[in-house]
Amino acid sequence: MKYYPIRMYLVNARQKLGFSQYRVALEMGVSHQHYNRIENGAIGEAIQFKTIVSLAYALNIPVQVIWEEEEKYQASLKMNSDDD
């Protein structure tokens, strides 16, 4: 089984609102499985801008904040791959 770094910024934002993954997925208009894969890092590459916008809406966070957090997440992926 492959380990995927979790997008903790999404987990924290979701939990702060008291939302389940199902609720966020519903707000975004995606399946629970798709949202789960985003949050849990199975979709590791940079997520699409439209997904960032949907996340911002669902989690009531400015797009800029999610964009910056995603950049940090992607940088951590690159650092981890450089260590391999």
Phi and psi restraints in degrees (range 20) as a CNS / XPLOR table:
assign (resid 1 and name C) (resid 2 and name N)
       (resid 2 and name CA) (resid 2 and name C) 1.0 -86.7 20.0 2
assign (resid 2 and name N) (resid 2 and name CA)
       (resid 2 and name C) (resid 3 and name N) 1.0 138.9 20.0 2
assign (resid 2 and name C) (resid 3 and name N)
       (resid 3 and name CA) (resid 3 and name C) 1.0 -87.4 20.0 2
assign (resid 3 and name N) (resid 3 and name CA)
       (resid 3 and name C) (resid 4 and name N) 1.0 134.2 20.0 2
assign (resid 3 and name C) (resid 4 and name N)
       (resid 4 and name CA) (resid 4 and name C) 1.0 -120.1 20.0 2
assign (resid 4 and name N) (resid 4 and name CA)
       (resid 4 and name C) (resid 5 and name N) 1.0 129.4 20.0 2
assign (resid 4 and name C) (resid 5 and name N)
       (resid 5 and name CA) (resid 5 and name C) 1.0 -64.5 20.0 2
assign (resid 5 and name N) (resid 5 and name CA)
       (resid 5 and name C) (resid 6 and name N) 1.0 136.0 20.0 2
assign (resid 5 and name C) (resid 6 and name N)
       (resid 6 and name CA) (resid 6 and name C) 1.0 -80.7 20.0 2
assign (resid 6 and name N) (resid 6 and name CA)
       (resid 6 and name C) (resid 7 and name N) 1.0 141.8 20.0 2
assign (resid 6 and name C) (resid 7 and name N)
       (resid 7 and name CA) (resid 7 and name C) 1.0 -80.4 20.0 2
assign (resid 7 and name N) (resid 7 and name CA)
       (resid 7 and name C) (resid 8 and name N) 1.0 83.3 20.0 2
assign (resid 7 and name C) (resid 8 and name N)
       (resid 8 and name CA) (resid 8 and name C) 1.0 -61.7 20.0 2
assign (resid 8 and name N) (resid 8 and name CA)
       (resid 8 and name C) (resid 9 and name N) 1.0 -27.6 20.0 2
assign (resid 8 and name C) (resid 9 and name N)
       (resid 9 and name CA) (resid 9 and name C) 1.0 -63.7 20.0 2
assign (resid 9 and name N) (resid 9 and name CA)
       (resid 9 and name C) (resid 10 and name N) 1.0 -31.3 20.0 2
assign (resid 9 and name C) (resid 10 and name N)
       (resid 10 and name CA) (resid 10 and name C) 1.0 -74.9 20.0 2
assign (resid 10 and name N) (resid 10 and name CA)
       (resid 10 and name C) (resid 11 and name N) 1.0 -42.6 20.0 2
assign (resid 10 and name C) (resid 11 and name N)
       (resid 11 and name CA) (resid 11 and name C) 1.0 -59.2 20.0 2
assign (resid 11 and name N) (resid 11 and name CA)
       (resid 11 and name C) (resid 12 and name N) 1.0 -47.9 20.0 2
assign (resid 11 and name C) (resid 12 and name N)
       (resid 12 and name CA) (resid 12 and name C) 1.0 -63.1 20.0 2
assign (resid 12 and name N) (resid 12 and name CA)
       (resid 12 and name C) (resid 13 and name N) 1.0 -43.9 20.0 2
assign (resid 12 and name C) (resid 13 and name N)
       (resid 13 and name CA) (resid 13 and name C) 1.0 -63.8 20.0 2
assign (resid 13 and name N) (resid 13 and name CA)
       (resid 13 and name C) (resid 14 and name N) 1.0 -42.6 20.0 2
assign (resid 13 and name C) (resid 14 and name N)
       (resid 14 and name CA) (resid 14 and name C) 1.0 -65.2 20.0 2
assign (resid 14 and name N) (resid 14 and name CA)
       (resid 14 and name C) (resid 15 and name N) 1.0 -46.3 20.0 2
assign (resid 14 and name C) (resid 15 and name N)
       (resid 15 and name CA) (resid 15 and name C) 1.0 -67.2 20.0 2
assign (resid 15 and name N) (resid 15 and name CA)
       (resid 15 and name C) (resid 16 and name N) 1.0 -35.0 20.0 2
assign (resid 15 and name C) (resid 16 and name N)
       (resid 16 and name CA) (resid 16 and name C) 1.0 -60.1 20.0 2
assign (resid 16 and name N) (resid 16 and name CA)
       (resid 16 and name C) (resid 17 and name N) 1.0 -34.7 20.0 2
assign (resid 16 and name C) (resid 17 and name N)
       (resid 17 and name CA) (resid 17 and name C) 1.0 -83.7 20.0 2
assign (resid 17 and name N) (resid 17 and name CA)
       (resid 17 and name C) (resid 18 and name N) 1.0 -10.2 20.0 2
assign (resid 17 and name C) (resid 18 and name N)
       (resid 18 and name CA) (resid 18 and name C) 1.0 75.9 20.0 2
assign (resid 18 and name N) (resid 18 and name CA)
       (resid 18 and name C) (resid 19 and name N) 1.0 23.6 20.0 2
assign (resid 18 and name C) (resid 19 and name N)
       (resid 19 and name CA) (resid 19 and name C) 1.0 -92.3 20.0 2
assign (resid 19 and name N) (resid 19 and name CA)
       (resid 19 and name C) (resid 20 and name N) 1.0 147.6 20.0 2
assign (resid 19 and name C) (resid 20 and name N)
       (resid 20 and name CA) (resid 20 and name C) 1.0 -87.4 20.0 2
assign (resid 20 and name N) (resid 20 and name CA)
       (resid 20 and name C) (resid 21 and name N) 1.0 167.4 20.0 2
assign (resid 20 and name C) (resid 21 and name N)
       (resid 21 and name CA) (resid 21 and name C) 1.0 -61.3 20.0 2
assign (resid 21 and name N) (resid 21 and name CA)
       (resid 21 and name C) (resid 22 and name N) 1.0 -35.1 20.0 2
assign (resid 21 and name C) (resid 22 and name N)
       (resid 22 and name CA) (resid 22 and name C) 1.0 -61.5 20.0 2
assign (resid 22 and name N) (resid 22 and name CA)
       (resid 22 and name C) (resid 23 and name N) 1.0 -42.3 20.0 2
assign (resid 22 and name C) (resid 23 and name N)
       (resid 23 and name CA) (resid 23 and name C) 1.0 -64.7 20.0 2
assign (resid 23 and name N) (resid 23 and name CA)
       (resid 23 and name C) (resid 24 and name N) 1.0 -45.5 20.0 2
assign (resid 23 and name C) (resid 24 and name N)
       (resid 24 and name CA) (resid 24 and name C) 1.0 -62.3 20.0 2
assign (resid 24 and name N) (resid 24 and name CA)
       (resid 24 and name C) (resid 25 and name N) 1.0 -44.4 20.0 2
assign (resid 24 and name C) (resid 25 and name N)
       (resid 25 and name CA) (resid 25 and name C) 1.0 -58.9 20.0 2
assign (resid 25 and name N) (resid 25 and name CA)
       (resid 25 and name C) (resid 26 and name N) 1.0 -43.5 20.0 2
assign (resid 25 and name C) (resid 26 and name N)
       (resid 26 and name CA) (resid 26 and name C) 1.0 -62.4 20.0 2
assign (resid 26 and name N) (resid 26 and name CA)
       (resid 26 and name C) (resid 27 and name N) 1.0 -45.4 20.0 2
assign (resid 26 and name C) (resid 27 and name N)
       (resid 27 and name CA) (resid 27 and name C) 1.0 -61.8 20.0 2
assign (resid 27 and name N) (resid 27 and name CA)
       (resid 27 and name C) (resid 28 and name N) 1.0 -34.6 20.0 2
assign (resid 27 and name C) (resid 28 and name N)
       (resid 28 and name CA) (resid 28 and name C) 1.0 -80.6 20.0 2
assign (resid 28 and name N) (resid 28 and name CA)
       (resid 28 and name C) (resid 29 and name N) 1.0 -21.5 20.0 2
assign (resid 28 and name C) (resid 29 and name N)
       (resid 29 and name CA) (resid 29 and name C) 1.0 81.3 20.0 2
assign (resid 29 and name N) (resid 29 and name CA)
       (resid 29 and name C) (resid 30 and name N) 1.0 29.7 20.0 2
assign (resid 29 and name C) (resid 30 and name N)
       (resid 30 and name CA) (resid 30 and name C) 1.0 -124.8 20.0 2
assign (resid 30 and name N) (resid 30 and name CA)
       (resid 30 and name C) (resid 31 and name N) 1.0 168.7 20.0 2
assign (resid 30 and name C) (resid 31 and name N)
       (resid 31 and name CA) (resid 31 and name C) 1.0 -74.1 20.0 2
assign (resid 31 and name N) (resid 31 and name CA)
       (resid 31 and name C) (resid 32 and name N) 1.0 157.0 20.0 2
assign (resid 31 and name C) (resid 32 and name N)
       (resid 32 and name CA) (resid 32 and name C) 1.0 -58.2 20.0 2
assign (resid 32 and name N) (resid 32 and name CA)
       (resid 32 and name C) (resid 33 and name N) 1.0 -40.6 20.0 2
assign (resid 32 and name C) (resid 33 and name N)
       (resid 33 and name CA) (resid 33 and name C) 1.0 -61.4 20.0 2
assign (resid 33 and name N) (resid 33 and name CA)
       (resid 33 and name C) (resid 34 and name N) 1.0 -41.0 20.0 2
assign (resid 33 and name C) (resid 34 and name N)
       (resid 34 and name CA) (resid 34 and name C) 1.0 -65.5 20.0 2
assign (resid 34 and name N) (resid 34 and name CA)
       (resid 34 and name C) (resid 35 and name N) 1.0 -46.0 20.0 2
assign (resid 34 and name C) (resid 35 and name N)
       (resid 35 and name CA) (resid 35 and name C) 1.0 -62.1 20.0 2
assign (resid 35 and name N) (resid 35 and name CA)
       (resid 35 and name C) (resid 36 and name N) 1.0 -42.7 20.0 2
assign (resid 35 and name C) (resid 36 and name N)
       (resid 36 and name CA) (resid 36 and name C) 1.0 -57.0 20.0 2
assign (resid 36 and name N) (resid 36 and name CA)
       (resid 36 and name C) (resid 37 and name N) 1.0 -41.7 20.0 2
assign (resid 36 and name C) (resid 37 and name N)
       (resid 37 and name CA) (resid 37 and name C) 1.0 -66.1 20.0 2
assign (resid 37 and name N) (resid 37 and name CA)
       (resid 37 and name C) (resid 38 and name N) 1.0 -35.4 20.0 2
assign (resid 37 and name C) (resid 38 and name N)
       (resid 38 and name CA) (resid 38 and name C) 1.0 -66.1 20.0 2
assign (resid 38 and name N) (resid 38 and name CA)
       (resid 38 and name C) (resid 39 and name N) 1.0 -54.7 20.0 2
assign (resid 38 and name C) (resid 39 and name N)
       (resid 39 and name CA) (resid 39 and name C) 1.0 -61.8 20.0 2
assign (resid 39 and name N) (resid 39 and name CA)
       (resid 39 and name C) (resid 40 and name N) 1.0 -40.0 20.0 2
assign (resid 39 and name C) (resid 40 and name N)
       (resid 40 and name CA) (resid 40 and name C) 1.0 -88.6 20.0 2
assign (resid 40 and name N) (resid 40 and name CA)
       (resid 40 and name C) (resid 41 and name N) 1.0 7.0 20.0 2
assign (resid 40 and name C) (resid 41 and name N)
       (resid 41 and name CA) (resid 41 and name C) 1.0 82.3 20.0 2
assign (resid 41 and name N) (resid 41 and name CA)
       (resid 41 and name C) (resid 42 and name N) 1.0 1.9 20.0 2
assign (resid 41 and name C) (resid 42 and name N)
       (resid 42 and name CA) (resid 42 and name C) 1.0 -64.7 20.0 2
assign (resid 42 and name N) (resid 42 and name CA)
       (resid 42 and name C) (resid 43 and name N) 1.0 -27.7 20.0 2
assign (resid 42 and name C) (resid 43 and name N)
       (resid 43 and name CA) (resid 43 and name C) 1.0 -98.2 20.0 2
assign (resid 43 and name N) (resid 43 and name CA)
       (resid 43 and name C) (resid 44 and name N) 1.0 89.2 20.0 2
assign (resid 43 and name C) (resid 44 and name N)
       (resid 44 and name CA) (resid 44 and name C) 1.0 -86.2 20.0 2
assign (resid 44 and name N) (resid 44 and name CA)
       (resid 44 and name C) (resid 45 and name N) 1.0 -27.8 20.0 2
assign (resid 44 and name C) (resid 45 and name N)
       (resid 45 and name CA) (resid 45 and name C) 1.0 -67.2 20.0 2
assign (resid 45 and name N) (resid 45 and name CA)
       (resid 45 and name C) (resid 46 and name N) 1.0 166.5 20.0 2
assign (resid 45 and name C) (resid 46 and name N)
       (resid 46 and name CA) (resid 46 and name C) 1.0 -54.4 20.0 2
assign (resid 46 and name N) (resid 46 and name CA)
       (resid 46 and name C) (resid 47 and name N) 1.0 132.1 20.0 2
assign (resid 46 and name C) (resid 47 and name N)
       (resid 47 and name CA) (resid 47 and name C) 1.0 -79.5 20.0 2
assign (resid 47 and name N) (resid 47 and name CA)
       (resid 47 and name C) (resid 48 and name N) 1.0 155.6 20.0 2
assign (resid 47 and name C) (resid 48 and name N)
       (resid 48 and name CA) (resid 48 and name C) 1.0 -67.3 20.0 2
assign (resid 48 and name N) (resid 48 and name CA)
       (resid 48 and name C) (resid 49 and name N) 1.0 153.4 20.0 2
assign (resid 48 and name C) (resid 49 and name N)
       (resid 49 and name CA) (resid 49 and name C) 1.0 -60.0 20.0 2
assign (resid 49 and name N) (resid 49 and name CA)
       (resid 49 and name C) (resid 50 and name N) 1.0 -39.5 20.0 2
assign (resid 49 and name C) (resid 50 and name N)
       (resid 50 and name CA) (resid 50 and name C) 1.0 -63.4 20.0 2
assign (resid 50 and name N) (resid 50 and name CA)
       (resid 50 and name C) (resid 51 and name N) 1.0 -30.3 20.0 2
assign (resid 50 and name C) (resid 51 and name N)
       (resid 51 and name CA) (resid 51 and name C) 1.0 -70.4 20.0 2
assign (resid 51 and name N) (resid 51 and name CA)
       (resid 51 and name C) (resid 52 and name N) 1.0 -39.8 20.0 2
assign (resid 51 and name C) (resid 52 and name N)
       (resid 52 and name CA) (resid 52 and name C) 1.0 -61.8 20.0 2
assign (resid 52 and name N) (resid 52 and name CA)
       (resid 52 and name C) (resid 53 and name N) 1.0 -41.9 20.0 2
assign (resid 52 and name C) (resid 53 and name N)
       (resid 53 and name CA) (resid 53 and name C) 1.0 -63.0 20.0 2
assign (resid 53 and name N) (resid 53 and name CA)
       (resid 53 and name C) (resid 54 and name N) 1.0 -43.8 20.0 2
assign (resid 53 and name C) (resid 54 and name N)
       (resid 54 and name CA) (resid 54 and name C) 1.0 -63.0 20.0 2
assign (resid 54 and name N) (resid 54 and name CA)
       (resid 54 and name C) (resid 55 and name N) 1.0 -41.1 20.0 2
assign (resid 54 and name C) (resid 55 and name N)
       (resid 55 and name CA) (resid 55 and name C) 1.0 -62.3 20.0 2
assign (resid 55 and name N) (resid 55 and name CA)
       (resid 55 and name C) (resid 56 and name N) 1.0 -44.2 20.0 2
assign (resid 55 and name C) (resid 56 and name N)
       (resid 56 and name CA) (resid 56 and name C) 1.0 -58.7 20.0 2
assign (resid 56 and name N) (resid 56 and name CA)
       (resid 56 and name C) (resid 57 and name N) 1.0 -44.3 20.0 2
assign (resid 56 and name C) (resid 57 and name N)
       (resid 57 and name CA) (resid 57 and name C) 1.0 -64.4 20.0 2
assign (resid 57 and name N) (resid 57 and name CA)
       (resid 57 and name C) (resid 58 and name N) 1.0 -49.1 20.0 2
assign (resid 57 and name C) (resid 58 and name N)
       (resid 58 and name CA) (resid 58 and name C) 1.0 -65.5 20.0 2
assign (resid 58 and name N) (resid 58 and name CA)
       (resid 58 and name C) (resid 59 and name N) 1.0 -35.5 20.0 2
assign (resid 58 and name C) (resid 59 and name N)
       (resid 59 and name CA) (resid 59 and name C) 1.0 -100.3 20.0 2
assign (resid 59 and name N) (resid 59 and name CA)
       (resid 59 and name C) (resid 60 and name N) 1.0 1.8 20.0 2
assign (resid 59 and name C) (resid 60 and name N)
       (resid 60 and name CA) (resid 60 and name C) 1.0 55.6 20.0 2
assign (resid 60 and name N) (resid 60 and name CA)
       (resid 60 and name C) (resid 61 and name N) 1.0 48.6 20.0 2
assign (resid 60 and name C) (resid 61 and name N)
       (resid 61 and name CA) (resid 61 and name C) 1.0 -126.0 20.0 2
assign (resid 61 and name N) (resid 61 and name CA)
       (resid 61 and name C) (resid 62 and name N) 1.0 139.3 20.0 2
assign (resid 61 and name C) (resid 62 and name N)
       (resid 62 and name CA) (resid 62 and name C) 1.0 -58.3 20.0 2
assign (resid 62 and name N) (resid 62 and name CA)
       (resid 62 and name C) (resid 63 and name N) 1.0 142.3 20.0 2
assign (resid 62 and name C) (resid 63 and name N)
       (resid 63 and name CA) (resid 63 and name C) 1.0 -54.0 20.0 2
assign (resid 63 and name N) (resid 63 and name CA)
       (resid 63 and name C) (resid 64 and name N) 1.0 -41.5 20.0 2
assign (resid 63 and name C) (resid 64 and name N)
       (resid 64 and name CA) (resid 64 and name C) 1.0 -57.7 20.0 2
assign (resid 64 and name N) (resid 64 and name CA)
       (resid 64 and name C) (resid 65 and name N) 1.0 -39.0 20.0 2
assign (resid 64 and name C) (resid 65 and name N)
       (resid 65 and name CA) (resid 65 and name C) 1.0 -66.3 20.0 2
assign (resid 65 and name N) (resid 65 and name CA)
       (resid 65 and name C) (resid 66 and name N) 1.0 -45.7 20.0 2
assign (resid 65 and name C) (resid 66 and name N)
       (resid 66 and name CA) (resid 66 and name C) 1.0 -65.0 20.0 2
assign (resid 66 and name N) (resid 66 and name CA)
       (resid 66 and name C) (resid 67 and name N) 1.0 -40.6 20.0 2
assign (resid 66 and name C) (resid 67 and name N)
       (resid 67 and name CA) (resid 67 and name C) 1.0 -57.1 20.0 2
assign (resid 67 and name N) (resid 67 and name CA)
       (resid 67 and name C) (resid 68 and name N) 1.0 -47.6 20.0 2
assign (resid 67 and name C) (resid 68 and name N)
       (resid 68 and name CA) (resid 68 and name C) 1.0 -65.4 20.0 2
assign (resid 68 and name N) (resid 68 and name CA)
       (resid 68 and name C) (resid 69 and name N) 1.0 -41.0 20.0 2
assign (resid 68 and name C) (resid 69 and name N)
       (resid 69 and name CA) (resid 69 and name C) 1.0 -65.5 20.0 2
assign (resid 69 and name N) (resid 69 and name CA)
       (resid 69 and name C) (resid 70 and name N) 1.0 -38.1 20.0 2
assign (resid 69 and name C) (resid 70 and name N)
       (resid 70 and name CA) (resid 70 and name C) 1.0 -66.5 20.0 2
assign (resid 70 and name N) (resid 70 and name CA)
       (resid 70 and name C) (resid 71 and name N) 1.0 -37.2 20.0 2
assign (resid 70 and name C) (resid 71 and name N)
       (resid 71 and name CA) (resid 71 and name C) 1.0 -61.5 20.0 2
assign (resid 71 and name N) (resid 71 and name CA)
       (resid 71 and name C) (resid 72 and name N) 1.0 -41.6 20.0 2
assign (resid 71 and name C) (resid 72 and name N)
       (resid 72 and name CA) (resid 72 and name C) 1.0 -63.4 20.0 2
assign (resid 72 and name N) (resid 72 and name CA)
       (resid 72 and name C) (resid 73 and name N) 1.0 -43.3 20.0 2
assign (resid 72 and name C) (resid 73 and name N)
       (resid 73 and name CA) (resid 73 and name C) 1.0 -60.5 20.0 2
assign (resid 73 and name N) (resid 73 and name CA)
       (resid 73 and name C) (resid 74 and name N) 1.0 -46.3 20.0 2
assign (resid 73 and name C) (resid 74 and name N)
       (resid 74 and name CA) (resid 74 and name C) 1.0 -63.8 20.0 2
assign (resid 74 and name N) (resid 74 and name CA)
       (resid 74 and name C) (resid 75 and name N) 1.0 -37.6 20.0 2
assign (resid 74 and name C) (resid 75 and name N)
       (resid 75 and name CA) (resid 75 and name C) 1.0 -63.6 20.0 2
assign (resid 75 and name N) (resid 75 and name CA)
       (resid 75 and name C) (resid 76 and name N) 1.0 -38.2 20.0 2
assign (resid 75 and name C) (resid 76 and name N)
       (resid 76 and name CA) (resid 76 and name C) 1.0 -66.8 20.0 2
assign (resid 76 and name N) (resid 76 and name CA)
       (resid 76 and name C) (resid 77 and name N) 1.0 -35.6 20.0 2
assign (resid 76 and name C) (resid 77 and name N)
       (resid 77 and name CA) (resid 77 and name C) 1.0 -62.9 20.0 2
assign (resid 77 and name N) (resid 77 and name CA)
       (resid 77 and name C) (resid 78 and name N) 1.0 -42.7 20.0 2
assign (resid 77 and name C) (resid 78 and name N)
       (resid 78 and name CA) (resid 78 and name C) 1.0 -64.5 20.0 2
assign (resid 78 and name N) (resid 78 and name CA)
       (resid 78 and name C) (resid 79 and name N) 1.0 -41.5 20.0 2
assign (resid 78 and name C) (resid 79 and name N)
       (resid 79 and name CA) (resid 79 and name C) 1.0 -63.6 20.0 2
assign (resid 79 and name N) (resid 79 and name CA)
       (resid 79 and name C) (resid 80 and name N) 1.0 -40.7 20.0 2
assign (resid 79 and name C) (resid 80 and name N)
       (resid 80 and name CA) (resid 80 and name C) 1.0 -66.4 20.0 2
assign (resid 80 and name N) (resid 80 and name CA)
       (resid 80 and name C) (resid 81 and name N) 1.0 -37.0 20.0 2
assign (resid 80 and name C) (resid 81 and name N)
       (resid 81 and name CA) (resid 81 and name C) 1.0 -72.6 20.0 2
assign (resid 81 and name N) (resid 81 and name CA)
       (resid 81 and name C) (resid 82 and name N) 1.0 -29.7 20.0 2
assign (resid 81 and name C) (resid 82 and name N)
       (resid 82 and name CA) (resid 82 and name C) 1.0 -70.0 20.0 2
assign (resid 82 and name N) (resid 82 and name CA)
       (resid 82 and name C) (resid 83 and name N) 1.0 -26.9 20.0 2
assign (resid 82 and name C) (resid 83 and name N)
       (resid 83 and name CA) (resid 83 and name C) 1.0 -76.3 20.0 2
assign (resid 83 and name N) (resid 83 and name CA)
       (resid 83 and name C) (resid 84 and name N) 1.0 -20.0 20.0 2
